[in-house]
Amino acid sequence: MKKVKSNIKNKYVIVRTDCMGVFAGYLQPESTETLKILKQARRIWYWSGAASLSQLAMEGTKTPGSCRFPCEVDRVELSSPRGFEVLDVTEVARKCIQSVPIWESK
């Protein structure tokens, strides 16, 4: 497996997979073309206040209370032989994503 460049340490990203969903977290250097490893990751189960993941990555959400992001996990491994969409997240958007209230079952 080919490793991605090591300059990704502490880079906050949104990763979309074809079958595992969407996650936001810190991309780890040991990630490869078919495996993405994120630390301090949150599943982006449902978002509102951004027209697309691209806008969410650039600006965050305008309605954080309407989003459904479960609790953060220490580490998640995402695999996809068909590839990923990986979006760099701005500092403003990272703070916004991380401040979305934890969505949990009641």
PyMOL commands that set and color helices and strands:
alter all, ss='L'
color gray80, all
select helices_A, chain A and resi 6-8+53-59+64-66+91-99
alter helices_A, ss='H'
color red, helices_A
select strands_A, chain A and resi 11-16+22-27+35-43+73-79+85-88
alter strands_A, ss='S'
color yellow, strands_A
deselect
rebuild
show_as cartoon
